[in-house]
């Protein structure tokens, strides 16, 4: 897919729960983001390679690639290495938080209110621009 100019930032939401994806997608769309969705890490990796989102919001658990593996794969590929990652998970212990930050992703714990996620996406975009 050739890079095409776009006016809005693109966010890819990765979660095996359709209701969670829909809730976050609605909040992000209301904040004027283009939103893509994937049910699992493998689908997200293919979609990210093709569509080059600015930010990936991923759960840690789910079928196929887990969130850590997805972030690692994105960072290892020159086509997707600049994509900012945000991990949203119910595993809110200190070890998971530390591992997420060490992987180069932002960390949010579930339950995560949509406005908190939107604010995190704006912070990730600011880091991308820095």
C-alpha positions in Angstrom: 0.0 0.0 0.0 1.5 3.3 -1.0 1.6 6.0 1.6 -1.2 8.4 1.1 -1.5 11.8 2.8 -4.0 11.8 5.6 -5.4 14.6 7.7 -6.1 12.6 10.8 -4.0 10.4 13.1 -4.7 6.7 12.9 -5.1 4.4 15.9 -5.2 0.6 15.8 -7.1 -1.0 18.7 -6.2 -4.7 19.5 -8.5 -6.6 21.8 -10.3 -9.9 21.6 -13.3 -8.4 23.3 -15.6 -6.7 20.7 -17.3 -4.5 23.3 -14.0 -3.1 24.5 -12.9 -2.4 20.9 -16.2 -0.7 20.2 -16.1 1.5 23.3 -12.5 2.7 22.6 -13.2 3.1 18.9 -16.2 5.4 19.6 -14.2 7.6 22.1 -11.3 7.9 19.6 -13.5 8.6 16.7 -15.3 11.4 18.7 -11.8 12.8 19.3 -11.3 12.8 15.5 -9.0 9.9 15.1 -9.2 7.3 12.3 -9.7 4.0 14.0 -8.8 0.5 12.9 -9.6 -2.6 14.9 -8.1 -6.1 15.2 -9.2 -9.1 17.3 -5.7 -10.5 17.8 -2.0 -9.8 17.6 -1.4 -11.6 14.3 -4.2 -9.6 12.6 -2.9 -6.4 14.2 0.6 -7.0 12.9 -0.7 -7.5 9.3 -2.9 -4.5 9.6 -0.2 -2.3 11.1 2.2 -3.3 8.3 -0.3 -2.4 5.7 -2.0 0.7 7.1 0.8 2.2 9.3 -1.2 3.6 12.2 0.4 6.2 14.4 -0.5 4.5 17.6 -1.4 0.9 18.5 -3.5 0.3 21.6 -3.3 -3.4 22.6 -4.4 -5.7 25.4 -1.7 -8.0 26.7 -3.7 -11.2 26.5 -5.7 -12.8 23.7 -5.4 -15.4 20.9 -2.1 -15.6 19.0 0.6 -13.0 19.6 0.3 -11.4 23.0 0.7 -7.7 23.5 4.4 -7.9 24.3 5.1 -10.0 21.2 3.1 -7.5 19.1 5.1 -4.5 20.4 8.4 -6.4 19.8 7.4 -7.3 16.3 6.3 -3.7 15.5 9.6 -2.3 16.9 11.7 -4.8 14.9 10.2 -3.9 11.5 11.5 -0.7 10.0 8.1 0.0 8.4 6.4 0.0 11.8 9.2 0.9 14.3 7.9 4.5 14.8 4.4 3.4 15.8 3.7 4.3 19.4 2.3 1.5 21.6 0.0 1.6 24.5 -0.8 -1.5 26.5 -4.1 -1.6 28.3 -4.4 -4.6 30.6 -6.0 -6.0 33.7 -2.6 -7.3 34.8 -1.8 -4.2 36.8 1.0 -5.6 39.0 4.3 -3.8 39.2 6.2 -6.5 37.2 3.8 -6.2 34.2 4.0 -2.4 34.4 7.8 -2.5 34.4 7.9 -5.1 31.6 5.6 -2.9 29.5 7.6 0.2 30.1 10.9 -1.7 29.4 9.3 -2.8 26.1 8.9 0.8 25.1 5.1 1.0 25.5 2.9 3.1 27.7 0.9 1.3 30.4 -2.8 1.7 31.3 -4.7 -0.7 33.6 -8.2 -2.0 33.0 -10.8 -1.0 33.6 -9.6 2.0 31.6 -12.1 4.8 31.0 -12.2 5.9 27.3 -11.2 9.5 28.2 -8.1 8.2 29.9 -7.2 6.2 26.8 -7.8 9.2 24.5 -5.4 11.3 26.8 -2.8 8.5 26.5 -3.1 8.5 22.7 -2.5 12.3 22.7 0.6 11.8 24.9 1.9 9.1 22.6 1.5 11.4 19.6 3.3 14.1 21.4 6.2 11.7 22.0 6.1 10.7 18.3 6.5 14.4 17.4 9.4 15.0 19.8 
